[in-house]
Amino acid sequence: MKRTDFTEGSVFMPLIRFMVPVMLSLFLQVLYGAVDLLVVGLFSDSANVAAVGFGGQVMQLITTVITDLALGTTVVLGSLLGRRRMRLAGKTIGTTVSAFTILAVGLTVLFYFLAPSVCRALQVPGEAFSQAVSYIRICAAGLVFIVGYNVLGGIFRGTGNSLMPLFTVIVAAICNGLGDLLLVGFFEMGASGAAWATIGSQGLSVLLSVLMIRHSGMPVEIHRSDFKVDRALVYKMLSVGIPVAIQDVLVGISFLWIMGLVNGLGVDASAGIGIGEKLCGFIMLVPLSFLQSMSAFVAQNYGARRMDRAFLALKYGIATSLAFGLVLAGISFFHGDFLAGFFTSDPPVREAAFEYLKAYGLDTLLTSFLFCFFGFYNGCEKTKFVMVQGIVGALCFRMPLSFLFSRMEPVTIFHIGLANPLSSVFQVSICVIYLFHIMKVQKHT
């Protein structure tokens, strides 16, 4: 497997060629949860739908943390390759695999025992409580596979390879869908069946990745002695990944907070926002793809001191993301009921999902800017800034505003959801101000 050099040649087409496989990979990952919800909605009741919607959101938060920590590998690896430090790049890969294996075991134990407490704290309706606990516990048992897939994806993206993660997730997505039909449809296992299908397919993707690495090798030299926890490298990667993870954890908690507020409106509202969140995963695919792609692209150019190319990539990313955002915002705001109809035929649940999508449609326009900024700042190793603005957005805007709107009559999911775009307005403004600061510093260096 060859690495891709982003420090030479044109900017737009290499960025797009790298982004498209990332987007397809994210699409298939979102499809995991969407297929779970779709099949459960076809063969089970609203309680199981609510359980998968809530449990999937909890597991998505855990997966996001893993992906963010793995981003430290992507950025550090990309920067090392930009500086042509090949031997150190190999040690970075070995340290990543070793450290994340230990982390996976710890998370499995933690979330297996915490599952009931999490469901109680976030007011999961009584009808869906046991199913939600079961879903989280089964997925926690397979966290080693979830961690493995995302870590390998971070390593591949750091070397400029976005095709390998795409190939493995295609196979896994097909197996997940077949597993859902078998366990949920035929054996009628409900939310538990969806969870078993998910971790089984993730395990297959990890196995497939390992087999392909053994067959084709890696684009940098790796020795068996590299597979140990090098403290200096771990510190370097965590200094990049932890601020992003903290930011995303608080953002994820703020979304769970919103789900908790909506859960108090009943099981139909709970199922509706679960469906809305799954649809939002599809709606946000383009900006999320640019976030990951921009991080890898900018990291190499930051390491090679080619900031002119990094700024150009940011401009292209925002323009492309916004073009898609305009279309998707219109569909979400005006036709969200049609989208929700793919997951449920229950009118109250579909209407609840539509109300949430109206608010999220407005946020789609803002995240076209926001996620590209995140990718740019991550690639420049400015993750502490990303963390601070995310914390302020979640704690000072999204959570208090959603609580305020949940106490204002009439209480609607749309009003509660408006906390999302209002938070994004603040975050985009801060990112623009910080960009001008960086450009000013660059002119004087």
WOPEHU-V531926 format. One line per field, one symbol per residue. psi: psi as a letter, one per 30 degrees, with the letter a starting at -180 (. if undefined). burial: 1 if it has 16 or more other C-alpha atoms within 10 Angstrom, else 0. A space follows every 50 residues. Layout:
psi: ???
burial: ???
This chain:
psi: kllkjgflaleeeeeeeeeeeeeeeeeeeeedeeeeeeeeeefaaeeeee eeeeeeeeeeeeeeeeeeefeeeeeeeeeeeeghieeeeeeeeeeeeeef eeeeeeeeeefeffeeeeeeeghkkefgeeeeeeeeeeeefgfeeeeeee eeeeeeefggjfeeeeeefeeeeeeeeeeeeeeeeefhfbeeeeeeeefe eeeeeeeeeeeeeeefalflkkleffiljjeeeeeeeffeeeeeeeeeee eeeeeeeeeeeeeffleeeeeefeeeeeeeeeegeeeeeeeeeeeeeeee eeeghifeeeeeeeeeeeeeeeeeeeeeeeeeefgfeeeffffkgjeeee eeeeeefeefeefeeefeeeeeeeeeeefgghfeeeeeeeeeeeefdeee eeeeffgkkkjleeeefffeeeeeeeeeeeeeeeeeeeeeeefg.
burial: 00111110001001110111111111111111111111111011011111 11111111101111111111111111111111000101111111111011 00011011001100110110011110011111111111111111111111 11111111111111111111111011111111111001111111111111 11111101100000000111010001111100110011111111111111 11111111111110001111111111111111111111111111111111 11111110111011011100110110011111100110111011000011 11111111111111111111111111111111111110111111101110 110011000001111111111111101100100000000000000
